[in-house]
Amino acid sequence: MFRIRVPLRRAAALGLPTAWGAVAVTYKLACPLAQQDGLGARIATSAVFFAVGTGIVAHVRGTLLRELRQIRRVAGAAQRVLVRPLPPRIDGLHVAAAQLAAERGASVGGDLYEVVATEHGVRAVIGDVRGHGLAALGTVAAVLGSFREAAHDEPDLGGVLRRLDRALDRHLRERARAEHPSAGRSVPDTPVAEEFVTVLLLEIARDGQVHALNCGHPWPYRLSGPCVEPLARSDPLPPLGPFELPPDLSALSCGPLRPREMLVLFTDGAEDARDRRGRFFPLRAALAGAARVSPITPERILRTTLAALLRHTAGPPTDDTALLILQNERLHPHPQGVCGTGRPATAHPQPTTHR
């Protein structure tokens, strides 16, 4: 059926330009007015050919626009399958996420994120593939597909990260073979040396304890009311792709995520966005401002921050941007912490009564 429809569409697309061309040729060969050399005859002939040319250009333009809309619909569907919409709540966590593609009018980007509930806790990933658009979709698919399996299978985050690294390596080698079929089975050790992915892995246990592994990605912000602090300040590992992972992949303990606190995960497009004067977007200040508006929910923080980013750039950003917000809605008696420290506010916390 598909094979039959394609030739029919092509024939229909060529039909109108052919008809316009036939009109022009018939006029030139058969119309007596076209054979005359007077000024009026020349003007009439020019008008006929101008109308024919305009009709052909309009038809071709309409055909190209329809094909472009179709390509965008297919690309958007592929993006929604890969970076699928997240449910609003996952195992006691309130979740909100959004993505802005850098390409004008496109819905496809090189950013990725996912959140899954496992027996090991809620595990989340956010990453940034070098580049954006359709070329990044294959890498996004390789990383996300591996994470969705490894998050359930691996008991620790180090095992998950190694699975992602192996999946990316296989994808790059297969792409190198497809791009250089004459090379046969011989694939260079670094088939796509310029390709890399920054990745942040998080694990939030049932008691709220947060563990993380970071490969070249910006650290998330912790929101405790209007207080905004980085989740960690240690140097991340190199991005996945050009470098080997170290033998020891112990996850970093980042303290508890207390009830009503949020983690804001983002890609570097959020902090690297510039205005017309070259100033970077103040993401931390924007989050603090959004957190002062009650009620504080992940959706409100997300909408307010993205609106501030678009005002700052006066249009679409120049790089793909993704935001993922996780809020702890579990009720457990952890004492309230001091902003940014992850430690109890008092040495001897008083018992808490929940109504």
C-alpha positions in Angstrom: 0.0 0.0 0.0 2.8 2.4 1.0 4.7 1.7 -2.2 1.6 2.5 -4.3 0.9 5.7 -2.5 4.3 7.2 -2.9 4.3 7.2 -6.8 0.8 8.5 -6.8 1.9 11.4 -4.5 4.8 12.1 -6.7 2.6 12.1 -9.9 0.2 14.4 -8.2 3.0 16.8 -7.2 4.3 16.9 -10.8 0.8 17.2 -12.4 0.2 20.9 -11.7 3.7 22.2 -12.8 3.3 20.1 -15.9 -0.1 21.6 -16.7 1.3 25.1 -16.1 4.2 24.3 -18.5 1.8 23.0 -21.1 -0.2 26.2 -20.9 2.9 28.3 -21.5 4.1 26.1 -24.4 0.7 26.1 -26.0 0.3 29.8 -25.7 3.7 30.4 -27.3 3.2 28.0 -30.2 -0.5 28.3 -30.9 -1.6 31.8 -29.8 -1.4 34.4 -32.6 -0.7 37.1 -30.1 2.4 35.4 -29.0 3.8 35.6 -32.6 3.5 39.4 -32.8 6.3 41.8 -32.0 4.3 44.8 -30.8 4.6 46.3 -27.3 1.1 45.1 -26.4 1.8 41.5 -27.5 5.1 41.4 -25.6 3.4 42.7 -22.4 0.7 40.0 -22.8 3.3 37.3 -23.3 5.3 38.5 -20.3 2.2 38.5 -18.2 1.3 34.9 -19.2 4.8 33.6 -18.4 4.9 35.6 -15.2 1.6 33.9 -14.1 2.9 30.5 -15.1 6.1 31.0 -13.2 4.3 32.3 -10.1 1.9 29.3 -10.2 4.9 26.9 -10.3 6.8 28.7 -7.5 3.6 28.7 -5.3 3.0 25.1 -6.0 6.6 24.0 -5.2 6.6 26.2 -2.1 3.3 24.6 -0.9 4.7 21.1 -1.5 7.9 21.8 0.4 5.9 23.3 3.3 3.7 20.2 3.5 6.7 18.0 3.5 8.4 20.1 6.2 5.3 19.9 8.4 5.2 16.1 7.9 8.9 15.8 8.8 8.3 17.9 12.0 5.4 15.7 13.0 7.4 12.5 12.5 10.4 14.0 14.4 8.1 15.2 17.2 6.5 11.8 17.5 10.0 10.2 17.7 11.0 12.6 20.3 7.9 11.9 22.4 8.6 8.2 22.2 12.3 8.6 23.3 11.9 11.4 25.9 8.3 10.4 26.9 6.2 12.6 29.1 6.6 11.8 32.7 3.7 11.1 35.1 3.1 13.8 37.6 3.9 11.5 40.6 6.3 8.7 40.9 6.6 6.7 44.2 6.0 9.7 46.5 7.8 12.3 44.3 6.0 15.1 42.5 7.5 15.4 39.0 7.5 18.2 36.4 9.6 18.4 33.3 9.9 20.4 30.0 12.3 20.8 27.1 13.0 23.6 24.7 14.7 22.7 21.4 17.2 25.1 19.9 16.2 24.7 16.3 13.5 27.2 15.4 10.1 25.5 15.0 11.5 22.1 16.0 10.5 19.9 18.8 13.6 17.7 18.7 16.6 18.3 20.9 19.7 16.6 22.2 18.7 16.7 25.8 17.4 13.7 27.6 15.8 12.8 31.0 13.9 10.0 32.6 12.6 9.1 36.1 11.7 5.5 37.1 10.7 3.9 40.3 12.7 0.8 41.2 13.3 -1.5 44.1 16.5 0.4 44.8 14.6 3.8 45.0 13.5 6.4 42.5 16.3 6.8 39.9 16.6 9.7 37.5 18.8 10.6 34.7 19.4 13.9 32.8 21.9 14.3 30.0 23.0 16.5 27.2 24.1 15.1 23.8 26.6 17.1 21.9 24.7 18.8 19.1 20.9 18.9 18.7 18.2 18.1 16.2 17.7 14.9 14.3 21.4 13.9 14.4 21.2 13.6 18.2 18.2 11.3 18.3 20.2 8.1 17.9 22.5 8.9 20.8 19.5 9.9 23.0 17.8 6.5 22.1 20.9 4.5 23.0 21.4 6.2 26.4 17.8 6.3 27.5 17.2 2.7 26.4 20.1 1.5 28.4 19.1 3.5 31.5 15.5 2.2 31.4 16.8 -1.4 31.7 19.9 -0.8 33.9 18.0 1.3 36.5 16.0 -1.8 37.4 18.8 -4.4 37.0 21.8 -2.8 38.7 21.9 -2.6 42.5 24.1 0.5 42.6 24.5 3.7 40.4 28.0 2.7 39.4 26.6 -0.3 37.5 24.0 1.9 35.8 26.6 4.3 34.7 28.8 1.5 33.2 25.8 0.2 31.3 25.2 3.6 29.8 28.8 3.9 28.8 28.8 0.6 27.1 25.6 1.4 25.2 27.0 4.7 24.0 30.2 3.0 22.9 28.2 0.4 20.9 26.1 3.1 19.3 29.1 5.1 18.2 30.8 2.1 16.7 27.6 1.1 14.8 27.2 4.6 13.5 30.8 4.7 12.4 30.3 1.5 10.4 27.2 2.9 8.8 29.0 6.2 7.9 32.1 4.3 6.6 30.8 1.1 5.0 34.1 0.7 3.0 36.0 0.2 6.3 34.2 -3.2 6.8 34.7 -4.6 10.3 37.7 -2.4 11.1 36.4 0.4 13.2 38.8 2.9 14.9 39.1 2.9 18.7 37.4 6.3 18.8 34.9 6.1 15.9 33.3 9.4 16.7 35.9 11.2 18.7 33.9 14.5 18.9 30.7 12.8 20.2 30.1 12.9 24.0 27.2 13.0 26.4 27.1 14.6 29.8 25.1 12.5 32.3 23.8 13.0 35.8 22.4 10.0 37.7 20.3 10.4 40.9 18.9 7.9 43.3 16.4 8.9 46.0 15.8 6.2 48.5 12.6 5.7 50.5 14.0 7.6 53.5 14.9 10.5 51.2 18.6 10.0 51.1 20.0 11.2 47.7 23.0 9.6 45.9 24.5 10.9 42.7 27.0 10.2 40.0 27.9 13.1 37.7 29.8 12.9 34.3 30.4 16.4 33.1 26.9 17.7 33.9 25.8 20.7 36.0 24.9 19.9 39.5 21.2 20.3 40.4 19.8 22.9 42.7 18.1 22.0 46.0 15.1 24.2 46.7 14.1 24.5 50.4 11.5 27.3 50.3 13.2 30.4 48.7 16.6 29.0 49.6 18.5 27.7 46.5 21.8 25.8 46.9 23.7 23.4 44.7 23.1 19.7 45.6 26.9 19.2 45.6 30.1 21.1 44.9 32.5 18.4 44.0 34.1 18.2 40.5 32.2 15.8 38.2 33.7 13.0 36.2 34.5 13.6 32.5 31.6 13.2 30.0 30.8 9.8 28.6 32.3 9.0 25.2 35.9 10.2 24.8 37.2 9.0 28.2 37.1 5.7 30.1 35.3 5.5 33.4 37.5 5.1 36.5 37.6 1.7 38.3 35.9 3.1 41.4 32.4 4.5 40.7 31.1 5.1 44.3 28.0 7.3 44.3 28.3 10.6 46.2 26.0 10.9 49.2 24.2 14.2 49.0 22.1 14.1 52.2 18.3 13.7 52.5 15.7 15.4 50.4 13.2 16.4 53.1 9.4 16.7 52.7 8.4 19.6 50.3 12.0 20.2 49.2 12.7 20.1 45.5 15.6 19.1 43.3 15.9 21.1 40.0 17.9 19.2 37.4 18.8 21.1 34.2 21.0 21.0 31.2 23.7 23.7 30.5 21.4 25.4 28.0 19.6 27.0 31.0 22.6 28.6 32.5 24.4 29.4 29.2 21.5 31.2 27.7 22.5 34.8 26.9 20.6 38.0 26.3 21.4 40.5 23.6 24.2 42.1 25.7 25.8 38.7 26.2 24.8 38.2 29.9 24.1 34.7 31.1 20.7 33.7 32.4 20.7 33.9 36.3 19.1 30.5 36.8 19.7 30.4 40.5 18.2 33.8 41.1 15.2 32.9 38.8 14.5 29.8 40.9 14.7 31.8 44.1 12.2 34.3 42.7 9.9 31.6 41.5 10.0 29.9 44.9 8.7 33.1 46.6 5.3 32.8 44.9 2.9 30.7 46.8 1.9 27.9 46.3 5.3 26.4 45.6 4.7 23.5 43.2 7.0 22.0 40.6 4.7 23.1 37.8 4.7 26.7 38.9 8.5 26.7 39.4 8.9 25.2 35.9 6.5 27.7 34.2 7.9 30.7 35.9 11.5 29.8 35.3 11.0 29.0 31.6 9.1 32.2 31.1 12.0 34.2 32.7 14.5 32.4 30.4 12.5 33.2 27.3 12.2 36.9 28.4 16.0 36.9 29.0 16.8 35.5 25.5 14.0 37.5 23.8 13.1 34.3 21.8 14.1 30.7 21.5 17.4 29.8 23.2 20.5 29.0 21.1 21.0 25.7 22.8 18.7 22.8 23.8 17.3 23.3 27.3 15.7 20.8 29.7 14.4 21.2 33.2 13.4 18.4 35.5 11.9 19.1 39.0 11.5 16.5 41.7 9.6 17.3 44.9 9.5 15.0 47.9 5.9 14.5 49.0 6.7 11.7 51.4 5.9 12.4 55.0 8.7 11.1 57.3 10.1 12.7 60.5 13.4 14.1 59.2 14.3 17.4 61.1 14.3 20.5 59.1 17.8 21.3 57.8 19.8 24.5 57.5 19.8 25.9 53.9 22.5 24.2 51.8 24.1 22.2 54.6 22.0 19.0 54.6 22.4 18.9 58.4 19.8 19.2 61.1 19.0 22.7 62.2 19.4 21.7 65.9 21.6 19.2 67.6 18.6 17.8 69.5 15.6 18.0 67.3 12.2 18.0 68.9 9.7 15.3 68.0 7.3 16.3 65.2 3.6 15.7 65.2 1.8 15.3 61.9 -1.8 15.9 61.7 
